[in-house]
Each structure stands twice: as C-alpha cells, then as structure tokens.
C-alpha cells in the first residue's frame, strides 16, 4: 500500500495534467499556423497519456482522480480569454502556453518537495511531466 505522500503527489500530478489539457483545449481554436496547431495537439495527447497513467495508478491504489482547483481553473480561463481578446495571434498563444508550462513546472516541484517520501514510481512520473513541459517550452520559442 502506498504512503500518503505517494497518493497526494499523484493526485497533484493528475490535477495538473488536467489543467494543462484544459488549457490546450482553450487555445486550440485561436491557433492559425498548421505546424503550431499540430505541435499543441501532439502535446495535448502526451498530457492525456500522462493523465491516463496517473488515473491508472490512483485506481491501483484504490483512490480517485483530483480535479484542478476551481478557482485556479477559472483564473486560467479568464487569463487565456482576456489575452486572446486583446491579441489573437500565435505569438500570444505561445506566450500563454509557455507561462502555463512554467507554472506547471514550479507547482510540480513544490509538490515533489512537499511530498518527499512519495514512492519512486510517482517521482519518475513527475520527471516525465517536467520533461514534457520543458520540451514544449523549447518548441514554443519559434512562435514567440
């Protein structure tokens, strides 16, 4: 049976990935460049796969998914839509997504430090999330 830190870290990973997928969905209709849209779609799918992994682990541990904080989700939605009203460009979408990646990385490391005794399997999942986020940030640079 996993320890509390394992479950808590896994739930935060699950909620964070759901937040990322919601952000991808929110910006997708605003993207004009076909290559950029493909990049975002591929990364959205990668996040969904990680979300499926977190879901499977939570089921294995007889626990449930965690939804993103409703206030954080609402603030994200407002930020995206306000920025898109001001400037509906691929550059703006890239900036929004880059900010989201950065926030996601900071959050996941904060939770990793907070739940330091989590099992190695979940810590590896954190590493994979960070790698996906860092890779996306690098790929977004050409659209800034």
VEXLUMPA-389519 format. One record per atom (N, C-alpha, C): residue number from 1; residue in one letter; chain; atom name; x, y, z. Coordinates in nm, 4 decimals, always signed. Example, Ala and Ser with C-alpha at 12.3 -4.5 7.8 and 13.67 -1.06 7.14 Angstrom:
R   num   residuo   cadena   atomo          x          y          z
R     1         A        A       N    +1.3190    -0.5690    +0.7800
R     1         A        A      CA    +1.2300    -0.4500    +0.7800
R     1         A        A       C    +1.3200    -0.3300    +0.7800
R     2         S        A       N    +1.2850    -0.2250    +0.7080
R     2         S        A      CA    +1.3670    -0.1060    +0.7140
R     2         S        A       C    +1.2900    +0.0030    +0.7870
END
This chain:
R   num   residuo   cadena   atomo          x          y          z
R     1         X        A       N    +0.0849    -0.1189    +0.0000
R     1         X        A      CA    +0.0000    +0.0000    +0.0000
R     1         X        A       C    +0.0890    +0.1247    +0.0000
R     2         X        A       N    +0.0589    +0.2191    -0.0837
R     2         X        A      CA    +0.1421    +0.3395    -0.0923
R     2         X        A       C    +0.1240    +0.4294    +0.0298
R     3         X        A       N    +0.2260    +0.5092    +0.0568
R     3         X        A      CA    +0.2155    +0.6030    +0.1677
R     3         X        A       C    +0.1337    +0.7251    +0.1255
R     4         X        A       N    +0.0986    +0.8081    +0.2238
R     4         X        A      CA    +0.0156    +0.9267    +0.1967
R     4         X        A       C    +0.0806    +1.0211    +0.0970
R     5         X        A       N    +0.2122    +1.0402    +0.1084
R     5         X        A      CA    +0.2814    +1.1311    +0.0170
R     5         X        A       C    +0.2688    +1.0844    -0.1278
R     6         X        A       N    +0.2729    +0.9539    -0.1474
R     6         X        A      CA    +0.2599    +0.8990    -0.2828
R     6         X        A       C    +0.1242    +0.9355    -0.3421
R     7         X        A       N    +0.0192    +0.9128    -0.2657
R     7         X        A      CA    -0.1167    +0.9428    -0.3129
R     7         X        A       C    -0.1330    +1.0924    -0.3359
R     8         X        A       N    -0.0857    +1.1729    -0.2429
R     8         X        A      CA    -0.1016    +1.3184    -0.2553
R     8         X        A       C    -0.0264    +1.3725    -0.3765
R     9         X        A       N    +0.0954    +1.3260    -0.3978
R     9         X        A      CA    +0.1732    +1.3720    -0.5133
R     9         X        A       C    +0.1073    +1.3255    -0.6433
R    10         X        A       N    +0.0604    +1.2040    -0.6441
R    10         X        A      CA    -0.0068    +1.1505    -0.7622
R    10         X        A       C    -0.1329    +1.2308    -0.7948
R    11         X        A       N    -0.2078    +1.2673    -0.6930
R    11         X        A      CA    -0.3286    +1.3477    -0.7147
R    11         X        A       C    -0.2944    +1.4856    -0.7704
R    12         X        A       N    -0.1861    +1.5446    -0.7222
R    12         X        A      CA    -0.1452    +1.6756    -0.7743
R    12         X        A       C    -0.0992    +1.6643    -0.9194
R    13         X        A       N    -0.0300    +1.5561    -0.9516
R    13         X        A      CA    +0.0083    +1.5320    -1.0918
R    13         X        A       C    -0.1163    +1.5208    -1.1782
R    14         X        A       N    -0.2128    +1.4455    -1.1301
R    14         X        A      CA    -0.3377    +1.4244    -1.2029
R    14         X        A       C    -0.4111    +1.5562    -1.2267
R    15         X        A       N    -0.4232    +1.6369    -1.1230
R    15         X        A      CA    -0.4925    +1.7656    -1.1361
R    15         X        A       C    -0.4162    +1.8601    -1.2287
R    16         X        A       N    -0.2844    +1.8612    -1.2177
R    16         X        A      CA    -0.2030    +1.9491    -1.3017
R    16         X        A       C    -0.2123    +1.9143    -1.4486
R    17         X        A       N    -0.2122    +1.7864    -1.4786
R    17         X        A      CA    -0.2222    +1.7431    -1.6177
R    17         X        A       C    -0.3606    +1.7773    -1.6734
R    18         X        A       N    -0.4637    +1.7626    -1.5912
R    18         X        A      CA    -0.5985    +1.8014    -1.6346
R    18         X        A       C    -0.6045    +1.9509    -1.6649
R    19         X        A       N    -0.5371    +2.0304    -1.5835
R    19         X        A      CA    -0.5334    +2.1749    -1.6054
R    19         X        A       C    -0.4638    +2.2053    -1.7376
R    20         X        A       N    -0.3565    +2.1346    -1.7655
R    20         X        A      CA    -0.2838    +2.1554    -1.8912
R    20         X        A       C    -0.3711    +2.1202    -2.0113
R    21         X        A       N    -0.4402    +2.0073    -2.0037
R    21         X        A      CA    -0.5269    +1.9655    -2.1143
R    21         X        A       C    -0.6373    +2.0690    -2.1373
R    22         X        A       N    -0.6936    +2.1212    -2.0297
R    22         X        A      CA    -0.7969    +2.2249    -2.0429
R    22         X        A       C    -0.7403    +2.3490    -2.1114
R    23         X        A       N    -0.6156    +2.3832    -2.0808
R    23         X        A      CA    -0.5519    +2.4995    -2.1443
R    23         X        A       C    -0.5287    +2.4757    -2.2928
R    24         X        A       N    -0.4830    +2.3569    -2.3268
R    24         X        A      CA    -0.4667    +2.3238    -2.4688
R    24         X        A       C    -0.6004    +2.3396    -2.5414
R    25         X        A       N    -0.7046    +2.2843    -2.4830
R    25         X        A      CA    -0.8370    +2.2914    -2.5450
R    25         X        A       C    -0.8831    +2.4359    -2.5611
R    26         X        A       N    -0.8512    +2.5185    -2.4639
R    26         X        A      CA    -0.8953    +2.6580    -2.4655
R    26         X        A       C    -0.8277    +2.7398    -2.5754
R    27         X        A       N    -0.7013    +2.7129    -2.6022
R    27         X        A      CA    -0.6287    +2.7945    -2.7011
R    27         X        A       C    -0.6355    +2.7387    -2.8429
R    28         X        A       N    -0.6702    +2.6133    -2.8576
R    28         X        A      CA    -0.6573    +2.5465    -2.9877
R    28         X        A       C    -0.7285    +2.6194    -3.1013
R    29         X        A       N    -0.8474    +2.6701    -3.0773
R    29         X        A      CA    -0.9228    +2.7373    -3.1837
R    29         X        A       C    -0.8609    +2.8698    -3.2260
R    30         X        A       N    -0.7708    +2.9226    -3.1461
R    30         X        A      CA    -0.7077    +3.0513    -3.1767
R    30         X        A       C    -0.5798    +3.0362    -3.2594
R    31         X        A       N    -0.5312    +2.9135    -3.2731
R    31         X        A      CA    -0.4041    +2.8901    -3.3424
R    31         X        A       C    -0.4266    +2.8931    -3.4933
R    32         X        A       N    -0.3411    +2.9679    -3.5621
R    32         X        A      CA    -0.3558    +2.9842    -3.7068
R    32         X        A       C    -0.2558    +2.8989    -3.7853
R    33         X        A       N    -0.1338    +2.8886    -3.7379
R    33         X        A      CA    -0.0292    +2.8147    -3.8074
R    33         X        A       C    -0.0522    +2.6635    -3.7910
R    34         X        A       N    -0.0556    +2.5916    -3.9027
R    34         X        A      CA    -0.0843    +2.4473    -3.9002
R    34         X        A       C    +0.0208    +2.3685    -3.8218
R    35         X        A       N    +0.1482    +2.4045    -3.8367
R    35         X        A      CA    +0.2542    +2.3340    -3.7634
R    35         X        A       C    +0.2420    +2.3580    -3.6132
R    36         X        A       N    +0.2075    +2.4797    -3.5770
R    36         X        A      CA    +0.1898    +2.5147    -3.4363
R    36         X        A       C    +0.0717    +2.4366    -3.3784
R    37         X        A       N    -0.0368    +2.4311    -3.4527
R    37         X        A      CA    -0.1547    +2.3573    -3.4067
R    37         X        A       C    -0.1201    +2.2095    -3.3876
R    38         X        A       N    -0.0436    +2.1532    -3.4811
R    38         X        A      CA    -0.0021    +2.0129    -3.4708
R    38         X        A       C    +0.0836    +1.9916    -3.3456
R    39         X        A       N    +0.1759    +2.0835    -3.3206
R    39         X        A      CA    +0.2601    +2.0754    -3.2006
R    39         X        A       C    +0.1741    +2.0732    -3.0746
R    40         X        A       N    +0.0773    +2.1625    -3.0674
R    40         X        A      CA    -0.0087    +2.1686    -2.9493
R    40         X        A       C    -0.0958    +2.0436    -2.9377
R    41         X        A       N    -0.1466    +1.9938    -3.0496
R    41         X        A      CA    -0.2286    +1.8726    -3.0461
R    41         X        A       C    -0.1476    +1.7525    -2.9983
R    42         X        A       N    -0.0251    +1.7406    -3.0471
R    42         X        A      CA    +0.0615    +1.6298    -3.0049
R    42         X        A       C    +0.0931    +1.6392    -2.8559
R    43         X        A       N    +0.1196    +1.7600    -2.8089
R    43         X        A      CA    +0.1499    +1.7773    -2.6672
R    43         X        A       C    +0.0268    +1.7560    -2.5808
R    44         X        A       N    -0.0883    +1.7936    -2.6306
R    44         X        A      CA    -0.2124    +1.7676    -2.5577
R    44         X        A       C    -0.2313    +1.6167    -2.5416
R    45         X        A       N    -0.2069    +1.5420    -2.6478
R    45         X        A      CA    -0.2182    +1.3959    -2.6415
R    45         X        A       C    -0.1180    +1.3372    -2.5423
R    46         X        A       N    +0.0029    +1.3918    -2.5411
R    46         X        A      CA    +0.1052    +1.3455    -2.4461
R    46         X        A       C    +0.0588    +1.3698    -2.3026
R    47         X        A       N    +0.0000    +1.4863    -2.2782
R    47         X        A      CA    -0.0521    +1.5163    -2.1447
R    47         X        A       C    -0.1676    +1.4215    -2.1091
R    48         X        A       N    -0.2520    +1.3905    -2.2055
R    48         X        A      CA    -0.3623    +1.2973    -2.1797
R    48         X        A       C    -0.3095    +1.1590    -2.1437
R    49         X        A       N    -0.2025    +1.1152    -2.2106
R    49         X        A      CA    -0.1416    +0.9851    -2.1785
R    49         X        A       C    -0.0896    +0.9842    -2.0348
R    50         X        A       N    -0.0243    +1.0922    -1.9964
R    50         X        A      CA    +0.0250    +1.1012    -1.8583
R    50         X        A       C    -0.0933    +1.1032    -1.7620
R    51         X        A       N    -0.1991    +1.1740    -1.7994
R    51         X        A      CA    -0.3200    +1.1749    -1.7172
R    51         X        A       C    -0.3778    +1.0355    -1.7013
R    52         X        A       N    -0.3757    +0.9581    -1.8084
R    52         X        A      CA    -0.4228    +0.8193    -1.8011
R    52         X        A       C    -0.3356    +0.7372    -1.7064
R    53         X        A       N    -0.2041    +0.7611    -1.7107
R    53         X        A      CA    -0.1132    +0.6896    -1.6198
R    53         X        A       C    -0.1448    +0.7244    -1.4746
R    54         X        A       N    -0.1661    +0.8529    -1.4470
R    54         X        A      CA    -0.1970    +0.8922    -1.3086
R    54         X        A       C    -0.3297    +0.8306    -1.2656
R    55         X        A       N    -0.4254    +0.8287    -1.3552
R    55         X        A      CA    -0.5562    +0.7701    -1.3254
R    55         X        A       C    -0.5425    +0.6208    -1.2937
R    56         X        A       N    -0.4661    +0.5492    -1.3756
R    56         X        A      CA    -0.4461    +0.4057    -1.3532
R    56         X        A       C    -0.3779    +0.3789    -1.2195
R    57         X        A       N    -0.2776    +0.4600    -1.1865
R    57         X        A      CA    -0.2098    +0.4418    -1.0577
R    57         X        A       C    -0.3046    +0.4703    -0.9414
R    58         X        A       N    -0.3848    +0.5748    -0.9536
R    58         X        A      CA    -0.4806    +0.6050    -0.8470
R    58         X        A       C    -0.5810    +0.4913    -0.8303
R    59         X        A       N    -0.6259    +0.4333    -0.9406
R    59         X        A      CA    -0.7171    +0.3188    -0.9317
R    59         X        A       C    -0.6488    +0.1998    -0.8648
R    60         X        A       N    -0.5232    +0.1774    -0.9013
R    60         X        A      CA    -0.4481    +0.0669    -0.8409
R    60         X        A       C    -0.4355    +0.0869    -0.6898
R    61         X        A       N    -0.4246    +0.2122    -0.6485
R    61         X        A      CA    -0.4118    +0.2434    -0.5059
R    61         X        A       C    -0.5475    +0.2656    -0.4393
R    62         X        A       N    -0.6552    +0.2289    -0.5092
R    62         X        A      CA    -0.7918    +0.2455    -0.4574
R    62         X        A       C    -0.8216    +0.3893    -0.4180
R    63         X        A       N    -0.7829    +0.4808    -0.5029
R    63         X        A      CA    -0.8107    +0.6219    -0.4779
R    63         X        A       C    -0.8719    +0.6832    -0.6029
R    64         X        A       N    -0.9052    +0.8109    -0.5949
R    64         X        A      CA    -0.9760    +0.8776    -0.7037
R    64         X        A       C    -0.8936    +0.9909    -0.7627
R    65         X        A       N    -0.9324    +1.0291    -0.8850
R    65         X        A      CA    -0.8713    +1.1448    -0.9505
R    65         X        A       C    -0.8952    +1.2702    -0.8676
R    66         X        A       N    -0.8139    +1.3703    -0.8957
R    66         X        A      CA    -0.8341    +1.5009    -0.8340
R    66         X        A       C    -0.8581    +1.6017    -0.9451
R    67         X        A       N    -0.9624    +1.6787    -0.9298
R    67         X        A      CA    -0.9910    +1.7843    -1.0261
R    67         X        A       C    -0.9063    +1.9066    -0.9917
R    68         X        A       N    -0.8716    +1.9850    -1.0925
R    68         X        A      CA    -0.7979    +2.1087    -1.0645
R    68         X        A       C    -0.8798    +2.2000    -0.9735
R    69         X        A       N    -0.8103    +2.2824    -0.8980
R    69         X        A      CA    -0.8758    +2.3800    -0.8118
R    69         X        A       C    -0.9675    +2.4669    -0.8982
R    70         X        A       N    -1.0962    +2.4767    -0.8623
R    70         X        A      CA    -1.1898    +2.5538    -0.9451
R    70         X        A       C    -1.1504    +2.7006    -0.9613
R    71         X        A       N    -1.0942    +2.7592    -0.8575
R    71         X        A      CA    -1.0515    +2.8993    -0.8668
R    71         X        A       C    -0.9348    +2.9115    -0.9642
R    72         X        A       N    -0.8381    +2.8223    -0.9535
R    72         X        A      CA    -0.7231    +2.8252    -1.0449
R    72         X        A       C    -0.7684    +2.8016    -1.1885
R    73         X        A       N    -0.8618    +2.7100    -1.2060
R    73         X        A      CA    -0.9125    +2.6809    -1.3399
R    73         X        A       C    -0.9857    +2.8026    -1.3976
R    74         X        A       N    -1.0661    +2.8680    -1.3152
R    74         X        A      CA    -1.1385    +2.9874    -1.3602
R    74         X        A       C    -1.0421    +3.1009    -1.3929
R    75         X        A       N    -0.9402    +3.1177    -1.3107
R    75         X        A      CA    -0.8413    +3.2236    -1.3356
R    75         X        A       C    -0.7657    +3.1959    -1.4653
R    76         X        A       N    -0.7325    +3.0718    -1.4891
R    76         X        A      CA    -0.6640    +3.0347    -1.6122
R    76         X        A       C    -0.7524    +3.0645    -1.7329
R    77         X        A       N    -0.8783    +3.0265    -1.7242
R    77         X        A      CA    -0.9726    +3.0509    -1.8330
R    77         X        A       C    -0.9837    +3.2009    -1.8606
R    78         X        A       N    -0.9955    +3.2793    -1.7524
R    78         X        A      CA    -1.0068    +3.4250    -1.7691
R    78         X        A       C    -0.8810    +3.4832    -1.8319
R    79         X        A       N    -0.7654    +3.4407    -1.7849
R    79         X        A      CA    -0.6396    +3.4926    -1.8386
R    79         X        A       C    -0.6279    +3.4618    -1.9879
R    80         X        A       N    -0.6546    +3.3384    -2.0235
R    80         X        A      CA    -0.6443    +3.2990    -2.1641
R    80         X        A       C    -0.7399    +3.3819    -2.2495
R    81         X        A       N    -0.8639    +3.3905    -2.2071
R    81         X        A      CA    -0.9632    +3.4589    -2.2887
R    81         X        A       C    -0.9432    +3.6098    -2.2931
R    82         X        A       N    -0.8974    +3.6692    -2.1855
R    82         X        A      CA    -0.8681    +3.8135    -2.1870
R    82         X        A       C    -0.7507    +3.8426    -2.2801
R    83         X        A       N    -0.6474    +3.7618    -2.2720
R    83         X        A      CA    -0.5318    +3.7821    -2.3599
R    83         X        A       C    -0.5693    +3.7603    -2.5061
R    84         X        A       N    -0.6551    +3.6638    -2.5312
R    84         X        A      CA    -0.6951    +3.6362    -2.6692
R    84         X        A       C    -0.7844    +3.7474    -2.7245
R    85         X        A       N    -0.8611    +3.8119    -2.6369
R    85         X        A      CA    -0.9411    +3.9263    -2.6817
R    85         X        A       C    -0.8519    +4.0424    -2.7242
R    86         X        A       N    -0.7419    +4.0599    -2.6520
R    86         X        A      CA    -0.6502    +4.1703    -2.6806
R    86         X        A       C    -0.5643    +4.1429    -2.8028
R    87         X        A       N    -0.5218    +4.0184    -2.8187
R    87         X        A      CA    -0.4274    +3.9868    -2.9255
R    87         X        A       C    -0.4432    +3.8405    -2.9652
R    88         X        A       N    -0.5175    +3.8169    -3.0700
R    88         X        A      CA    -0.5437    +3.6796    -3.1133
R    88         X        A       C    -0.4390    +3.6378    -3.2160
R    89         X        A       N    -0.3189    +3.6081    -3.1652
R    89         X        A      CA    -0.2091    +3.5688    -3.2535
R    89         X        A       C    -0.1437    +3.4418    -3.2008
R    90         X        A       N    -0.0712    +3.3750    -3.2897
R    90         X        A      CA    +0.0038    +3.2568    -3.2478
R    90         X        A       C    +0.1088    +3.2934    -3.1442
R    91         X        A       N    +0.1659    +3.4111    -3.1571
R    91         X        A      CA    +0.2649    +3.4565    -3.0597
R    91         X        A       C    +0.2023    +3.4646    -2.9203
R    92         X        A       N    +0.0831    +3.5171    -2.9119
R    92         X        A      CA    +0.0142    +3.5278    -2.7825
R    92         X        A       C    -0.0161    +3.3894    -2.7262
R    93         X        A       N    -0.0597    +3.2981    -2.8119
R    93         X        A      CA    -0.0867    +3.1609    -2.7679
R    93         X        A       C    +0.0419    +3.0974    -2.7150
R    94         X        A       N    +0.1522    +3.1173    -2.7856
R    94         X        A      CA    +0.2812    +3.0617    -2.7420
R    94         X        A       C    +0.3201    +3.1175    -2.6053
R    95         X        A       N    +0.3001    +3.2467    -2.5857
R    95         X        A      CA    +0.3322    +3.3074    -2.4558
R    95         X        A       C    +0.2445    +3.2498    -2.3453
R    96         X        A       N    +0.1160    +3.2361    -2.3725
R    96         X        A      CA    +0.0233    +3.1799    -2.2735
R    96         X        A       C    +0.0651    +3.0376    -2.2366
R    97         X        A       N    +0.0946    +2.9570    -2.3372
R    97         X        A      CA    +0.1310    +2.8182    -2.3113
R    97         X        A       C    +0.2658    +2.8083    -2.2407
R    98         X        A       N    +0.3580    +2.8965    -2.2758
R    98         X        A      CA    +0.4879    +2.8963    -2.2094
R    98         X        A       C    +0.4718    +2.9337    -2.0616
R    99         X        A       N    +0.3880    +3.0327    -2.0340
R    99         X        A      CA    +0.3592    +3.0690    -1.8947
R    99         X        A       C    +0.2986    +2.9506    -1.8204
R   100         X        A       N    +0.2077    +2.8792    -1.8875
R   100         X        A      CA    +0.1451    +2.7627    -1.8250
R   100         X        A       C    +0.2449    +2.6525    -1.7949
R   101         X        A       N    +0.3351    +2.6286    -1.8882
R   101         X        A      CA    +0.4402    +2.5280    -1.8655
R   101         X        A       C    +0.5246    +2.5654    -1.7443
R   102         X        A       N    +0.5631    +2.6912    -1.7383
R   102         X        A      CA    +0.6461    +2.7388    -1.6281
R   102         X        A       C    +0.5733    +2.7238    -1.4944
R   103         X        A       N    +0.4464    +2.7614    -1.4913
R   103         X        A      CA    +0.3688    +2.7458    -1.3677
R   103         X        A       C    +0.3549    +2.5986    -1.3309
R   104         X        A       N    +0.3339    +2.5136    -1.4312
R   104         X        A      CA    +0.3214    +2.3710    -1.4049
R   104         X        A       C    +0.4481    +2.3115    -1.3465
R   105         X        A       N    +0.5622    +2.3516    -1.4015
R   105         X        A      CA    +0.6905    +2.3020    -1.3510
R   105         X        A       C    +0.7128    +2.3480    -1.2075
R   106         X        A       N    +0.6863    +2.4743    -1.1804
R   106         X        A      CA    +0.7033    +2.5251    -1.0438
R   106         X        A       C    +0.6123    +2.4510    -0.9467
R   107         X        A       N    +0.4882    +2.4316    -0.9860
R   107         X        A      CA    +0.3927    +2.3631    -0.8980
R   107         X        A       C    +0.4346    +2.2196    -0.8706
R   108         X        A       N    +0.4728    +2.1481    -0.9756
R   108         X        A      CA    +0.5050    +2.0068    -0.9575
R   108         X        A       C    +0.6292    +1.9897    -0.8696
R   109         X        A       N    +0.7269    +2.0802    -0.8833
R   109         X        A      CA    +0.8443    +2.0726    -0.7956
R   109         X        A       C    +0.8091    +2.1090    -0.6517
R   110         X        A       N    +0.7180    +2.2046    -0.6348
R   110         X        A      CA    +0.6749    +2.2394    -0.4997
R   110         X        A       C    +0.6101    +2.1175    -0.4341
R   111         X        A       N    +0.5253    +2.0476    -0.5091
R   111         X        A      CA    +0.4604    +1.9284    -0.4538
R   111         X        A       C    +0.5596    +1.8146    -0.4336
R   112         X        A       N    +0.6560    +1.8021    -0.5221
R   112         X        A      CA    +0.7586    +1.6992    -0.5058
R   112         X        A       C    +0.8361    +1.7224    -0.3761
R   113         X        A       N    +0.8696    +1.8465    -0.3475
R   113         X        A      CA    +0.9390    +1.8792    -0.2225
R   113         X        A       C    +0.8482    +1.8586    -0.1015
R   114         X        A       N    +0.7216    +1.8929    -0.1161
R   114         X        A      CA    +0.6262    +1.8802    -0.0060
R   114         X        A       C    +0.5991    +1.7336    +0.0274
R   115         X        A       N    +0.5940    +1.6490    -0.0746
R   115         X        A      CA    +0.5636    +1.5070    -0.0560
R   115         X        A       C    +0.6880    +1.4231    -0.0865
R   116         X        A       N    +0.7945    +1.4546    -0.0163
R   116         X        A      CA    +0.9269    +1.3979    -0.0438
R   116         X        A       C    +0.9351    +1.2467    -0.0242
R   117         X        A       N    +0.8481    +1.1906    +0.0579
R   117         X        A      CA    +0.8574    +1.0461    +0.0811
R   117         X        A       C    +0.7684    +0.9658    -0.0148
R   118         X        A       N    +0.7236    +1.0283    -0.1218
R   118         X        A      CA    +0.6448    +0.9563    -0.2231
R   118         X        A       C    +0.7302    +0.8459    -0.2854
R   119         X        A       N    +0.6633    +0.7428    -0.3325
R   119         X        A      CA    +0.7332    +0.6301    -0.3935
R   119         X        A       C    +0.8018    +0.6718    -0.5234
R   120         X        A       N    +0.9073    +0.5999    -0.5550
R   120         X        A      CA    +0.9907    +0.6318    -0.6713
R   120         X        A       C    +0.9120    +0.6306    -0.8022
R   121         X        A       N    +0.8167    +0.5406    -0.8148
R   121         X        A      CA    +0.7369    +0.5318    -0.9374
R   121         X        A       C    +0.6655    +0.6643    -0.9672
R   122         X        A       N    +0.6131    +0.7279    -0.8632
R   122         X        A      CA    +0.5429    +0.8551    -0.8814
R   122         X        A       C    +0.6432    +0.9682    -0.9034
R   123         X        A       N    +0.7579    +0.9601    -0.8392
R   123         X        A      CA    +0.8619    +1.0610    -0.8632
R   123         X        A       C    +0.9100    +1.0554    -1.0086
R   124         X        A       N    +0.9163    +0.9354    -1.0644
R   124         X        A      CA    +0.9531    +0.9221    -1.2063
R   124         X        A       C    +0.8462    +0.9839    -1.2956
R   125         X        A       N    +0.7223    +0.9705    -1.2553
R   125         X        A      CA    +0.6128    +1.0327    -1.3293
R   125         X        A       C    +0.6270    +1.1851    -1.3275
R   126         X        A       N    +0.6664    +1.2391    -1.2129
R   126         X        A      CA    +0.6928    +1.3832    -1.2025
R   126         X        A       C    +0.8023    +1.4223    -1.3016
R   127         X        A       N    +0.9085    +1.3433    -1.3059
R   127         X        A      CA    +1.0179    +1.3720    -1.4004
R   127         X        A       C    +0.9680    +1.3724    -1.5444
R   128         X        A       N    +0.8803    +1.2786    -1.5775
R   128         X        A      CA    +0.8300    +1.2739    -1.7153
R   128         X        A       C    +0.7420    +1.3947    -1.7456
R   129         X        A       N    +0.6647    +1.4398    -1.6489
R   129         X        A      CA    +0.5832    +1.5606    -1.6681
R   129         X        A       C    +0.6735    +1.6805    -1.6926
R   130         X        A       N    +0.7762    +1.6945    -1.6109
R   130         X        A      CA    +0.8685    +1.8077    -1.6253
R   130         X        A       C    +0.9373    +1.8034    -1.7620
R   131         X        A       N    +0.9793    +1.6862    -1.8047
R   131         X        A      CA    +1.0454    +1.6747    -1.9361
R   131         X        A       C    +0.9518    +1.7157    -2.0496
R   132         X        A       N    +0.8265    +1.6747    -2.0418
R   132         X        A      CA    +0.7287    +1.7124    -2.1443
R   132         X        A       C    +0.7091    +1.8637    -2.1447
R   133         X        A       N    +0.6978    +1.9224    -2.0264
R   133         X        A      CA    +0.6780    +2.0675    -2.0159
R   133         X        A       C    +0.8000    +2.1437    -2.0684
R   134         X        A       N    +0.9183    +2.0991    -2.0303
R   134         X        A      CA    +1.0407    +2.1666    -2.0762
R   134         X        A       C    +1.0578    +2.1540    -2.2271
R   135         X        A       N    +1.0250    +2.0392    -2.2800
R   135         X        A      CA    +1.0342    +2.0190    -2.4246
R   135         X        A       C    +0.9364    +2.1103    -2.4984
R   136         X        A       N    +0.8157    +2.1208    -2.4464
R   136         X        A      CA    +0.7173    +2.2092    -2.5083
R   136         X        A       C    +0.7642    +2.3543    -2.5029
R   137         X        A       N    +0.8180    +2.3952    -2.3896
R   137         X        A      CA    +0.8680    +2.5331    -2.3789
R   137         X        A       C    +0.9747    +2.5604    -2.4846
R   138         X        A       N    +1.0621    +2.4649    -2.5048
R   138         X        A      CA    +1.1668    +2.4811    -2.6062
R   138         X        A       C    +1.1048    +2.4924    -2.7454
R   139         X        A       N    +1.0073    +2.4067    -2.7737
R   139         X        A      CA    +0.9420    +2.4081    -2.9048
R   139         X        A       C    +0.8603    +2.5349    -2.9282
R   140         X        A       N    +0.8110    +2.5948    -2.8216
R   140         X        A      CA    +0.7295    +2.7161    -2.8343
R   140         X        A       C    +0.8113    +2.8389    -2.8727
R   141         X        A       N    +0.9398    +2.8354    -2.8483
R   141         X        A      CA    +1.0251    +2.9532    -2.8725
R   141         X        A       C    +1.0118    +3.0080    -3.0144
R   142         X        A       N    +0.9982    +2.9213    -3.1121
R   142         X        A      CA    +0.9924    +2.9682    -3.2514
R   142         X        A       C    +0.8637    +3.0445    -3.2815
R   143         X        A       N    +0.7650    +3.0328    -3.1936
R   143         X        A      CA    +0.6377    +3.1019    -3.2164
R   143         X        A       C    +0.6258    +3.2315    -3.1367
R   144         X        A       N    +0.7288    +3.2644    -3.0592
R   144         X        A      CA    +0.7258    +3.3891    -2.9808
R   144         X        A       C    +0.7550    +3.5101    -3.0670
END
